[in-house]
Amino acid sequence: MILQVHDELNFSVVPEEKGRVEAIVLEEMQQALQLAVPLVADSGWGDNWLEAH
């Protein structure tokens, strides 16, 4: 992880690890706390922040 801005995390990932890192991060974020309402996380990819959205 190279940056956190409010509720976003920014990672620098080699292309071969994209799927693995995405699965780990989403799992950890969504299971961080058990609530009555499920926590939902999503991801985006790009060469810059604009492309990732």
CHARMM internal coordinates of N, CA and C (Angstrom, degrees):
IC EDIT
DIST 1 N 1 CA 1.4473
DIST 1 CA 1 C 1.5180
ANGL 1 N 1 CA 1 C 107.36
DIST 1 C 2 N 1.3214
ANGL 1 CA 1 C 2 N 115.40
DIHE 1 N 1 CA 1 C 2 N 130.58
DIST 2 N 2 CA 1.4569
ANGL 1 C 2 N 2 CA 118.44
DIHE 1 CA 1 C 2 N 2 CA -179.53
DIST 2 CA 2 C 1.5210
ANGL 2 N 2 CA 2 C 113.26
DIHE 1 C 2 N 2 CA 2 C -111.06
DIST 2 C 3 N 1.3475
ANGL 2 CA 2 C 3 N 117.77
DIHE 2 N 2 CA 2 C 3 N -14.59
DIST 3 N 3 CA 1.4531
ANGL 2 C 3 N 3 CA 119.60
DIHE 2 CA 2 C 3 N 3 CA -175.73
DIST 3 CA 3 C 1.5160
ANGL 3 N 3 CA 3 C 110.87
DIHE 2 C 3 N 3 CA 3 C -161.00
DIST 3 C 4 N 1.3367
ANGL 3 CA 3 C 4 N 116.13
DIHE 3 N 3 CA 3 C 4 N 142.44
DIST 4 N 4 CA 1.4586
ANGL 3 C 4 N 4 CA 121.60
DIHE 3 CA 3 C 4 N 4 CA 169.94
DIST 4 CA 4 C 1.5156
ANGL 4 N 4 CA 4 C 107.21
DIHE 3 C 4 N 4 CA 4 C -126.61
DIST 4 C 5 N 1.3313
ANGL 4 CA 4 C 5 N 116.16
DIHE 4 N 4 CA 4 C 5 N 127.60
DIST 5 N 5 CA 1.4619
ANGL 4 C 5 N 5 CA 121.77
DIHE 4 CA 4 C 5 N 5 CA 177.15
DIST 5 CA 5 C 1.5197
ANGL 5 N 5 CA 5 C 106.81
DIHE 4 C 5 N 5 CA 5 C -128.51
DIST 5 C 6 N 1.3165
ANGL 5 CA 5 C 6 N 116.48
DIHE 5 N 5 CA 5 C 6 N 110.30
DIST 6 N 6 CA 1.4606
ANGL 5 C 6 N 6 CA 123.43
DIHE 5 CA 5 C 6 N 6 CA -177.55
DIST 6 CA 6 C 1.5298
ANGL 6 N 6 CA 6 C 110.00
DIHE 5 C 6 N 6 CA 6 C 53.00
DIST 6 C 7 N 1.3240
ANGL 6 CA 6 C 7 N 117.74
DIHE 6 N 6 CA 6 C 7 N -109.52
DIST 7 N 7 CA 1.4687
ANGL 6 C 7 N 7 CA 120.18
DIHE 6 CA 6 C 7 N 7 CA -177.49
DIST 7 CA 7 C 1.5304
ANGL 7 N 7 CA 7 C 112.20
DIHE 6 C 7 N 7 CA 7 C -104.26
DIST 7 C 8 N 1.3296
ANGL 7 CA 7 C 8 N 117.71
DIHE 7 N 7 CA 7 C 8 N 19.46
DIST 8 N 8 CA 1.4535
ANGL 7 C 8 N 8 CA 121.14
DIHE 7 CA 7 C 8 N 8 CA 179.49
DIST 8 CA 8 C 1.5240
ANGL 8 N 8 CA 8 C 110.87
DIHE 7 C 8 N 8 CA 8 C -116.52
DIST 8 C 9 N 1.3231
ANGL 8 CA 8 C 9 N 114.72
DIHE 8 N 8 CA 8 C 9 N 143.32
DIST 9 N 9 CA 1.4552
ANGL 8 C 9 N 9 CA 121.87
DIHE 8 CA 8 C 9 N 9 CA 175.15
DIST 9 CA 9 C 1.5228
ANGL 9 N 9 CA 9 C 107.88
DIHE 8 C 9 N 9 CA 9 C -115.25
DIST 9 C 10 N 1.3150
ANGL 9 CA 9 C 10 N 116.77
DIHE 9 N 9 CA 9 C 10 N 137.44
DIST 10 N 10 CA 1.4573
ANGL 9 C 10 N 10 CA 121.71
DIHE 9 CA 9 C 10 N 10 CA -178.69
DIST 10 CA 10 C 1.5261
ANGL 10 N 10 CA 10 C 108.11
DIHE 9 C 10 N 10 CA 10 C -117.17
DIST 10 C 11 N 1.3211
ANGL 10 CA 10 C 11 N 115.84
DIHE 10 N 10 CA 10 C 11 N 124.44
DIST 11 N 11 CA 1.4623
ANGL 10 C 11 N 11 CA 122.09
DIHE 10 CA 10 C 11 N 11 CA -178.80
DIST 11 CA 11 C 1.5208
ANGL 11 N 11 CA 11 C 110.06
DIHE 10 C 11 N 11 CA 11 C -118.56
DIST 11 C 12 N 1.2949
ANGL 11 CA 11 C 12 N 116.18
DIHE 11 N 11 CA 11 C 12 N 148.39
DIST 12 N 12 CA 1.4496
ANGL 11 C 12 N 12 CA 122.55
DIHE 11 CA 11 C 12 N 12 CA 168.62
DIST 12 CA 12 C 1.5265
ANGL 12 N 12 CA 12 C 106.32
DIHE 11 C 12 N 12 CA 12 C -106.00
DIST 12 C 13 N 1.3429
ANGL 12 CA 12 C 13 N 116.29
DIHE 12 N 12 CA 12 C 13 N 116.90
DIST 13 N 13 CA 1.4635
ANGL 12 C 13 N 13 CA 121.28
DIHE 12 CA 12 C 13 N 13 CA -171.61
DIST 13 CA 13 C 1.5239
ANGL 13 N 13 CA 13 C 109.51
DIHE 12 C 13 N 13 CA 13 C -131.90
DIST 13 C 14 N 1.3248
ANGL 13 CA 13 C 14 N 116.32
DIHE 13 N 13 CA 13 C 14 N 134.84
DIST 14 N 14 CA 1.4641
ANGL 13 C 14 N 14 CA 118.97
DIHE 13 CA 13 C 14 N 14 CA 173.64
DIST 14 CA 14 C 1.5272
ANGL 14 N 14 CA 14 C 108.25
DIHE 13 C 14 N 14 CA 14 C -68.07
DIST 14 C 15 N 1.3172
ANGL 14 CA 14 C 15 N 118.58
DIHE 14 N 14 CA 14 C 15 N 142.90
DIST 15 N 15 CA 1.4681
ANGL 14 C 15 N 15 CA 121.52
DIHE 14 CA 14 C 15 N 15 CA -174.90
DIST 15 CA 15 C 1.5282
ANGL 15 N 15 CA 15 C 114.58
DIHE 14 C 15 N 15 CA 15 C -52.59
DIST 15 C 16 N 1.3135
ANGL 15 CA 15 C 16 N 117.97
DIHE 15 N 15 CA 15 C 16 N -35.30
DIST 16 N 16 CA 1.4657
ANGL 15 C 16 N 16 CA 120.81
DIHE 15 CA 15 C 16 N 16 CA -178.34
DIST 16 CA 16 C 1.5239
ANGL 16 N 16 CA 16 C 112.76
DIHE 15 C 16 N 16 CA 16 C -66.91
DIST 16 C 17 N 1.3207
ANGL 16 CA 16 C 17 N 117.88
DIHE 16 N 16 CA 16 C 17 N -20.55
DIST 17 N 17 CA 1.4667
ANGL 16 C 17 N 17 CA 122.18
DIHE 16 CA 16 C 17 N 17 CA -177.32
DIST 17 CA 17 C 1.5274
ANGL 17 N 17 CA 17 C 112.92
DIHE 16 C 17 N 17 CA 17 C -102.49
DIST 17 C 18 N 1.3234
ANGL 17 CA 17 C 18 N 117.67
DIHE 17 N 17 CA 17 C 18 N 2.51
DIST 18 N 18 CA 1.4685
ANGL 17 C 18 N 18 CA 121.75
DIHE 17 CA 17 C 18 N 18 CA -174.28
DIST 18 CA 18 C 1.5332
ANGL 18 N 18 CA 18 C 112.82
DIHE 17 C 18 N 18 CA 18 C -53.49
DIST 18 C 19 N 1.3074
ANGL 18 CA 18 C 19 N 117.55
DIHE 18 N 18 CA 18 C 19 N -53.62
DIST 19 N 19 CA 1.4679
ANGL 18 C 19 N 19 CA 121.16
DIHE 18 CA 18 C 19 N 19 CA -177.64
DIST 19 CA 19 C 1.5129
ANGL 19 N 19 CA 19 C 112.93
DIHE 18 C 19 N 19 CA 19 C -62.98
DIST 19 C 20 N 1.3122
ANGL 19 CA 19 C 20 N 116.08
DIHE 19 N 19 CA 19 C 20 N -40.45
DIST 20 N 20 CA 1.4632
ANGL 19 C 20 N 20 CA 120.75
DIHE 19 CA 19 C 20 N 20 CA -178.94
DIST 20 CA 20 C 1.5287
ANGL 20 N 20 CA 20 C 111.29
DIHE 19 C 20 N 20 CA 20 C -67.34
DIST 20 C 21 N 1.3282
ANGL 20 CA 20 C 21 N 116.51
DIHE 20 N 20 CA 20 C 21 N -45.58
DIST 21 N 21 CA 1.4675
ANGL 20 C 21 N 21 CA 120.55
DIHE 20 CA 20 C 21 N 21 CA 179.61
DIST 21 CA 21 C 1.5258
ANGL 21 N 21 CA 21 C 110.15
DIHE 20 C 21 N 21 CA 21 C -64.93
DIST 21 C 22 N 1.3165
ANGL 21 CA 21 C 22 N 117.24
DIHE 21 N 21 CA 21 C 22 N -42.95
DIST 22 N 22 CA 1.4563
ANGL 21 C 22 N 22 CA 120.73
DIHE 21 CA 21 C 22 N 22 CA 179.32
DIST 22 CA 22 C 1.5327
ANGL 22 N 22 CA 22 C 111.00
DIHE 21 C 22 N 22 CA 22 C -58.87
DIST 22 C 23 N 1.3124
ANGL 22 CA 22 C 23 N 117.27
DIHE 22 N 22 CA 22 C 23 N -46.22
DIST 23 N 23 CA 1.4681
ANGL 22 C 23 N 23 CA 120.92
DIHE 22 CA 22 C 23 N 23 CA 179.88
DIST 23 CA 23 C 1.5237
ANGL 23 N 23 CA 23 C 111.63
DIHE 22 C 23 N 23 CA 23 C -61.62
DIST 23 C 24 N 1.3161
ANGL 23 CA 23 C 24 N 117.57
DIHE 23 N 23 CA 23 C 24 N -43.31
DIST 24 N 24 CA 1.4680
ANGL 23 C 24 N 24 CA 121.35
DIHE 23 CA 23 C 24 N 24 CA -179.77
DIST 24 CA 24 C 1.5255
ANGL 24 N 24 CA 24 C 110.73
DIHE 23 C 24 N 24 CA 24 C -64.55
DIST 24 C 25 N 1.3330
ANGL 24 CA 24 C 25 N 116.79
DIHE 24 N 24 CA 24 C 25 N -48.31
DIST 25 N 25 CA 1.4667
ANGL 24 C 25 N 25 CA 120.58
DIHE 24 CA 24 C 25 N 25 CA -176.58
DIST 25 CA 25 C 1.5274
ANGL 25 N 25 CA 25 C 110.74
DIHE 24 C 25 N 25 CA 25 C -64.54
DIST 25 C 26 N 1.3253
ANGL 25 CA 25 C 26 N 117.78
DIHE 25 N 25 CA 25 C 26 N -46.01
DIST 26 N 26 CA 1.4633
ANGL 25 C 26 N 26 CA 119.45
DIHE 25 CA 25 C 26 N 26 CA 179.92
DIST 26 CA 26 C 1.5213
ANGL 26 N 26 CA 26 C 111.53
DIHE 25 C 26 N 26 CA 26 C -62.78
DIST 26 C 27 N 1.3085
ANGL 26 CA 26 C 27 N 117.42
DIHE 26 N 26 CA 26 C 27 N -42.86
DIST 27 N 27 CA 1.4710
ANGL 26 C 27 N 27 CA 121.07
DIHE 26 CA 26 C 27 N 27 CA 178.90
DIST 27 CA 27 C 1.5288
ANGL 27 N 27 CA 27 C 110.88
DIHE 26 C 27 N 27 CA 27 C -60.70
DIST 27 C 28 N 1.3120
ANGL 27 CA 27 C 28 N 116.45
DIHE 27 N 27 CA 27 C 28 N -47.56
DIST 28 N 28 CA 1.4699
ANGL 27 C 28 N 28 CA 120.15
DIHE 27 CA 27 C 28 N 28 CA -178.65
DIST 28 CA 28 C 1.5223
ANGL 28 N 28 CA 28 C 111.98
DIHE 27 C 28 N 28 CA 28 C -65.60
DIST 28 C 29 N 1.3081
ANGL 28 CA 28 C 29 N 117.42
DIHE 28 N 28 CA 28 C 29 N -40.14
DIST 29 N 29 CA 1.4694
ANGL 28 C 29 N 29 CA 120.71
DIHE 28 CA 28 C 29 N 29 CA -179.29
DIST 29 CA 29 C 1.5272
ANGL 29 N 29 CA 29 C 111.24
DIHE 28 C 29 N 29 CA 29 C -68.26
DIST 29 C 30 N 1.3336
ANGL 29 CA 29 C 30 N 117.31
DIHE 29 N 29 CA 29 C 30 N -41.94
DIST 30 N 30 CA 1.4564
ANGL 29 C 30 N 30 CA 120.84
DIHE 29 CA 29 C 30 N 30 CA -176.11
DIST 30 CA 30 C 1.5232
ANGL 30 N 30 CA 30 C 112.81
DIHE 29 C 30 N 30 CA 30 C -77.53
DIST 30 C 31 N 1.3175
ANGL 30 CA 30 C 31 N 117.79
DIHE 30 N 30 CA 30 C 31 N -21.49
DIST 31 N 31 CA 1.4639
ANGL 30 C 31 N 31 CA 121.20
DIHE 30 CA 30 C 31 N 31 CA 180.00
DIST 31 CA 31 C 1.5264
ANGL 31 N 31 CA 31 C 112.53
DIHE 30 C 31 N 31 CA 31 C -105.23
DIST 31 C 32 N 1.3180
ANGL 31 CA 31 C 32 N 117.45
DIHE 31 N 31 CA 31 C 32 N 12.68
DIST 32 N 32 CA 1.4652
ANGL 31 C 32 N 32 CA 121.63
DIHE 31 CA 31 C 32 N 32 CA -176.72
DIST 32 CA 32 C 1.5193
ANGL 32 N 32 CA 32 C 112.45
DIHE 31 C 32 N 32 CA 32 C -62.98
DIST 32 C 33 N 1.3222
ANGL 32 CA 32 C 33 N 117.22
DIHE 32 N 32 CA 32 C 33 N -31.25
DIST 33 N 33 CA 1.4543
ANGL 32 C 33 N 33 CA 121.73
DIHE 32 CA 32 C 33 N 33 CA -176.69
DIST 33 CA 33 C 1.5181
ANGL 33 N 33 CA 33 C 108.45
DIHE 32 C 33 N 33 CA 33 C -154.49
DIST 33 C 34 N 1.3038
ANGL 33 CA 33 C 34 N 116.90
DIHE 33 N 33 CA 33 C 34 N 134.45
DIST 34 N 34 CA 1.4542
ANGL 33 C 34 N 34 CA 121.22
DIHE 33 CA 33 C 34 N 34 CA 177.53
DIST 34 CA 34 C 1.5271
ANGL 34 N 34 CA 34 C 109.29
DIHE 33 C 34 N 34 CA 34 C -88.04
DIST 34 C 35 N 1.3091
ANGL 34 CA 34 C 35 N 116.45
DIHE 34 N 34 CA 34 C 35 N 118.24
DIST 35 N 35 CA 1.4571
ANGL 34 C 35 N 35 CA 122.74
DIHE 34 CA 34 C 35 N 35 CA -179.86
DIST 35 CA 35 C 1.5258
ANGL 35 N 35 CA 35 C 109.84
DIHE 34 C 35 N 35 CA 35 C -125.03
DIST 35 C 36 N 1.3311
ANGL 35 CA 35 C 36 N 116.46
DIHE 35 N 35 CA 35 C 36 N 169.23
DIST 36 N 36 CA 1.4601
ANGL 35 C 36 N 36 CA 120.37
DIHE 35 CA 35 C 36 N 36 CA 175.51
DIST 36 CA 36 C 1.5311
ANGL 36 N 36 CA 36 C 110.83
DIHE 35 C 36 N 36 CA 36 C -66.18
DIST 36 C 37 N 1.3170
ANGL 36 CA 36 C 37 N 116.09
DIHE 36 N 36 CA 36 C 37 N -30.11
DIST 37 N 37 CA 1.4594
ANGL 36 C 37 N 37 CA 122.67
DIHE 36 CA 36 C 37 N 37 CA 177.02
DIST 37 CA 37 C 1.5240
ANGL 37 N 37 CA 37 C 107.20
DIHE 36 C 37 N 37 CA 37 C -106.71
DIST 37 C 38 N 1.3148
ANGL 37 CA 37 C 38 N 118.10
DIHE 37 N 37 CA 37 C 38 N 129.57
DIST 38 N 38 CA 1.4648
ANGL 37 C 38 N 38 CA 119.36
DIHE 37 CA 37 C 38 N 38 CA -177.23
DIST 38 CA 38 C 1.5344
ANGL 38 N 38 CA 38 C 112.81
DIHE 37 C 38 N 38 CA 38 C -66.14
DIST 38 C 39 N 1.3228
ANGL 38 CA 38 C 39 N 115.46
DIHE 38 N 38 CA 38 C 39 N 143.11
DIST 39 N 39 CA 1.4544
ANGL 38 C 39 N 39 CA 121.03
DIHE 38 CA 38 C 39 N 39 CA 172.20
DIST 39 CA 39 C 1.5235
ANGL 39 N 39 CA 39 C 107.85
DIHE 38 C 39 N 39 CA 39 C -81.17
DIST 39 C 40 N 1.3085
ANGL 39 CA 39 C 40 N 117.56
DIHE 39 N 39 CA 39 C 40 N 133.63
DIST 40 N 40 CA 1.4574
ANGL 39 C 40 N 40 CA 121.83
DIHE 39 CA 39 C 40 N 40 CA -179.62
DIST 40 CA 40 C 1.5226
ANGL 40 N 40 CA 40 C 108.56
DIHE 39 C 40 N 40 CA 40 C -123.63
DIST 40 C 41 N 1.3104
ANGL 40 CA 40 C 41 N 116.79
DIHE 40 N 40 CA 40 C 41 N 129.88
DIST 41 N 41 CA 1.4599
ANGL 40 C 41 N 41 CA 122.65
DIHE 40 CA 40 C 41 N 41 CA 176.78
DIST 41 CA 41 C 1.5159
ANGL 41 N 41 CA 41 C 108.49
DIHE 40 C 41 N 41 CA 41 C -120.50
DIST 41 C 42 N 1.3225
ANGL 41 CA 41 C 42 N 116.56
DIHE 41 N 41 CA 41 C 42 N 150.97
DIST 42 N 42 CA 1.4573
ANGL 41 C 42 N 42 CA 120.25
DIHE 41 CA 41 C 42 N 42 CA 173.90
DIST 42 CA 42 C 1.5189
ANGL 42 N 42 CA 42 C 108.81
DIHE 41 C 42 N 42 CA 42 C -132.07
DIST 42 C 43 N 1.3170
ANGL 42 CA 42 C 43 N 115.98
DIHE 42 N 42 CA 42 C 43 N 173.72
DIST 43 N 43 CA 1.4586
ANGL 42 C 43 N 43 CA 119.42
DIHE 42 CA 42 C 43 N 43 CA -178.55
DIST 43 CA 43 C 1.5099
ANGL 43 N 43 CA 43 C 110.09
DIHE 42 C 43 N 43 CA 43 C -139.47
DIST 43 C 44 N 1.2952
ANGL 43 CA 43 C 44 N 114.94
DIHE 43 N 43 CA 43 C 44 N 157.57
DIST 44 N 44 CA 1.4482
ANGL 43 C 44 N 44 CA 122.26
DIHE 43 CA 43 C 44 N 44 CA 175.52
DIST 44 CA 44 C 1.5150
ANGL 44 N 44 CA 44 C 108.28
DIHE 43 C 44 N 44 CA 44 C -142.36
DIST 44 C 45 N 1.3262
ANGL 44 CA 44 C 45 N 116.57
DIHE 44 N 44 CA 44 C 45 N 153.71
DIST 45 N 45 CA 1.4614
ANGL 44 C 45 N 45 CA 121.16
DIHE 44 CA 44 C 45 N 45 CA -176.57
DIST 45 CA 45 C 1.5115
ANGL 45 N 45 CA 45 C 109.62
DIHE 44 C 45 N 45 CA 45 C -131.01
DIST 45 C 46 N 1.3175
ANGL 45 CA 45 C 46 N 116.26
DIHE 45 N 45 CA 45 C 46 N 146.44
DIST 46 N 46 CA 1.4477
ANGL 45 C 46 N 46 CA 120.88
DIHE 45 CA 45 C 46 N 46 CA 175.58
DIST 46 CA 46 C 1.5104
ANGL 46 N 46 CA 46 C 110.76
DIHE 45 C 46 N 46 CA 46 C 179.12
DIST 46 C 47 N 1.3255
ANGL 46 CA 46 C 47 N 114.79
DIHE 46 N 46 CA 46 C 47 N 171.65
DIST 47 N 47 CA 1.4611
ANGL 46 C 47 N 47 CA 119.74
DIHE 46 CA 46 C 47 N 47 CA 178.44
DIST 47 CA 47 C 1.5214
ANGL 47 N 47 CA 47 C 112.13
DIHE 46 C 47 N 47 CA 47 C -77.65
DIST 47 C 48 N 1.3532
ANGL 47 CA 47 C 48 N 116.35
DIHE 47 N 47 CA 47 C 48 N -12.51
DIST 48 N 48 CA 1.4633
ANGL 47 C 48 N 48 CA 120.91
DIHE 47 CA 47 C 48 N 48 CA 176.84
DIST 48 CA 48 C 1.5165
ANGL 48 N 48 CA 48 C 108.54
DIHE 47 C 48 N 48 CA 48 C -151.05
DIST 48 C 49 N 1.3077
ANGL 48 CA 48 C 49 N 117.15
DIHE 48 N 48 CA 48 C 49 N 174.37
DIST 49 N 49 CA 1.4592
ANGL 48 C 49 N 49 CA 122.36
DIHE 48 CA 48 C 49 N 49 CA -174.53
DIST 49 CA 49 C 1.5332
ANGL 49 N 49 CA 49 C 111.35
DIHE 48 C 49 N 49 CA 49 C -63.16
DIST 49 C 50 N 1.3247
ANGL 49 CA 49 C 50 N 117.97
DIHE 49 N 49 CA 49 C 50 N -39.45
DIST 50 N 50 CA 1.4464
ANGL 49 C 50 N 50 CA 121.30
DIHE 49 CA 49 C 50 N 50 CA 179.17
DIST 50 CA 50 C 1.5372
ANGL 50 N 50 CA 50 C 111.67
DIHE 49 C 50 N 50 CA 50 C -61.81
DIST 50 C 51 N 1.3097
ANGL 50 CA 50 C 51 N 116.87
DIHE 50 N 50 CA 50 C 51 N -44.81
DIST 51 N 51 CA 1.4683
ANGL 50 C 51 N 51 CA 120.71
DIHE 50 CA 50 C 51 N 51 CA 178.95
DIST 51 CA 51 C 1.5285
ANGL 51 N 51 CA 51 C 112.23
DIHE 50 C 51 N 51 CA 51 C -64.20
DIST 51 C 52 N 1.3007
ANGL 51 CA 51 C 52 N 117.21
DIHE 51 N 51 CA 51 C 52 N -31.63
DIST 52 N 52 CA 1.4660
ANGL 51 C 52 N 52 CA 120.88
DIHE 51 CA 51 C 52 N 52 CA -176.86
DIST 52 CA 52 C 1.5208
ANGL 52 N 52 CA 52 C 112.60
DIHE 51 C 52 N 52 CA 52 C -72.90
DIST 52 C 53 N 1.3070
ANGL 52 CA 52 C 53 N 117.84
DIHE 52 N 52 CA 52 C 53 N -13.83
DIST 53 N 53 CA 1.4665
ANGL 52 C 53 N 53 CA 120.64
DIHE 52 CA 52 C 53 N 53 CA 179.52
DIST 53 CA 53 C 1.4721
ANGL 53 N 53 CA 53 C 108.96
DIHE 52 C 53 N 53 CA 53 C -97.94
END
COOR INIT
IC SEED 1 N 1 CA 1 C
IC BUILD
